[in-house]
Amino acid sequence: MKVCGQNIRKIRRNKDFTQEYMAFEMGISQKAYSDIENSKVKINLEILTIISDILEIKPSDICSISHKCSGNDYEEKLNDLLEYMKENNLPIPKEYL
């Protein structure tokens, strides 16, 4: 989540918005807003949506899980699971064969 706070700060600064402005628009204190950017609080979907609306961007421009989907880790896990299912005579859906 630290990356999300950093991204919010970067985008906010690029738009020349102050923390005070963001806090006012969100109906929270500047300190509470600062805690969001400094990753002192977890950002839930509601907060992410409000911030992205104010910044006029998509929520995925702030936080994305795509970096967690790179590499072969998931493919390797899928292959391990399929092998386990074969070894234990568990039915495998045709689309995974």
BAVOKE-998643 format. One record per residue (C-alpha): chain; x negated, y negated, z. Coordinates in steps of 0.5 Angstrom, whole numbers, plus 500, padded with zeros to 3 digits. Example, Ala and Ser with C-alpha at 12.3 -4.5 7.8 and 13.67 -1.06 7.14 Angstrom:
SITE,cadena,u,v,w
SITE,A,475,509,516
SITE,A,473,502,514
% end
This chain:
SITE,cadena,u,v,w
SITE,A,500,500,500
SITE,A,494,495,501
SITE,A,494,495,493
SITE,A,501,492,493
SITE,A,500,487,498
SITE,A,493,485,494
SITE,A,497,485,487
SITE,A,503,481,490
SITE,A,498,475,493
SITE,A,494,475,486
SITE,A,501,475,482
SITE,A,503,469,487
SITE,A,497,465,486
SITE,A,497,466,478
SITE,A,504,463,479
SITE,A,502,457,483
SITE,A,507,459,489
SITE,A,505,458,496
SITE,A,506,463,502
SITE,A,511,458,505
SITE,A,515,458,498
SITE,A,515,466,498
SITE,A,517,466,505
SITE,A,523,461,504
SITE,A,526,464,498
SITE,A,526,471,502
SITE,A,529,468,508
SITE,A,523,470,513
SITE,A,517,466,516
SITE,A,511,465,513
SITE,A,507,469,518
SITE,A,512,475,516
SITE,A,510,474,509
SITE,A,503,474,510
SITE,A,504,480,514
SITE,A,507,483,507
SITE,A,501,481,503
SITE,A,496,483,508
SITE,A,499,490,508
SITE,A,501,489,516
SITE,A,508,492,514
SITE,A,510,497,509
SITE,A,513,495,503
SITE,A,520,498,502
SITE,A,524,498,496
SITE,A,528,492,498
SITE,A,522,488,500
SITE,A,519,490,493
SITE,A,525,488,489
SITE,A,526,481,493
SITE,A,519,479,491
SITE,A,519,482,484
SITE,A,525,478,483
SITE,A,522,471,486
SITE,A,516,472,482
SITE,A,520,474,476
SITE,A,516,481,474
SITE,A,518,488,475
SITE,A,517,492,481
SITE,A,512,496,478
SITE,A,508,490,476
SITE,A,506,490,484
SITE,A,506,497,486
SITE,A,505,503,481
SITE,A,504,510,483
SITE,A,501,512,476
SITE,A,494,512,479
SITE,A,496,518,483
SITE,A,499,522,477
SITE,A,492,522,473
SITE,A,487,527,472
SITE,A,488,535,472
SITE,A,490,536,479
SITE,A,498,537,478
SITE,A,497,541,472
SITE,A,492,545,476
SITE,A,497,546,482
SITE,A,502,548,477
SITE,A,498,553,474
SITE,A,496,556,481
SITE,A,504,556,482
SITE,A,505,560,476
SITE,A,500,565,477
SITE,A,503,566,484
SITE,A,510,567,482
SITE,A,507,572,476
SITE,A,503,576,482
SITE,A,509,576,486
SITE,A,514,578,481
SITE,A,518,572,482
SITE,A,522,569,476
SITE,A,519,564,472
SITE,A,524,559,468
SITE,A,522,560,460
SITE,A,521,552,460
SITE,A,515,553,464
SITE,A,512,559,460
% end
